[in-house]
Amino acid sequence: MNTGSVTSASVVQQQKTAQSPEILGKDDFLKILVAQLSNQDPMKPMQDTEFIGQMAQFSSLEQMTNMNSSMTKFFNNQLQSSMTDHAHLIGKSVEWSENNQVVSGKVQAVVSKEGKVLAELDDGKQIDISLLERIETGE
């Protein structure tokens, strides 16, 4: 009888209720591994290759989690950098096409919204920086 799998399942279920459903992290994986080791049959211990394989999976999971965290920080820094790169637009007059017409306005601020850098105009309207077709010195 393999009691490790029963205990592992109960640990997983407890973790699912504690966190959001169906999301397992590296802590959950480590708890399952420890539960398996502590509840294994002494007459039939876990094979070395099986243990090494699980540790390799844990290591991969940890590295992917760290990479995801690093990438999130990188993207946030890039967005901040992009806002700073467009700060020179403040006080400038800009033009863009909207409904086949050229529209203009004066930039009052540069803002970040939902991952996009927007120019906020004097009338409160926000325009995606990528839509700008002309930039002039403000008068």
Residue pairs with C-beta under 8 A, 6 or more apart in sequence:
1 41
2 41
3 39
3 40
3 41
4 35
4 36
4 37
4 39
4 40
4 46
5 36
7 35
7 36
7 38
7 39
8 32
8 35
8 36
11 28
11 31
11 32
11 35
12 24
12 28
12 32
15 24
15 27
15 28
15 31
16 22
16 23
16 24
19 25
25 61
25 65
26 58
26 61
26 62
26 65
29 57
29 58
29 61
30 58
33 54
33 55
33 58
36 46
36 54
37 46
37 51
40 46
79 112
79 115
79 117
80 112
82 117
83 110
83 111
83 112
83 117
86 110
86 117
86 119
86 129
87 110
89 107
89 110
89 119
89 129
89 132
89 135
90 107
90 108
90 109
90 110
91 106
91 107
91 138
92 106
92 107
92 135
92 136
92 137
92 138
93 104
93 105
93 106
93 107
93 135
93 136
93 137
93 138
93 139
94 104
94 105
94 106
94 107
94 119
94 121
94 127
94 132
94 134
94 135
94 136
95 102
95 103
95 104
95 132
95 133
95 134
95 136
96 102
96 103
96 104
96 127
96 131
96 132
96 133
96 134
97 103
97 131
97 133
102 133
104 134
105 121
105 122
105 123
105 125
105 127
106 121
106 122
106 138
107 119
107 120
107 121
107 122
108 120
108 121
108 122
109 119
109 120
110 117
110 118
110 119
110 120
110 129
111 117
111 118
111 120
111 126
112 118
113 126
116 128
116 129
117 128
117 129
118 126
118 127
118 128
118 129
119 126
119 127
119 129
119 132
120 126
121 127
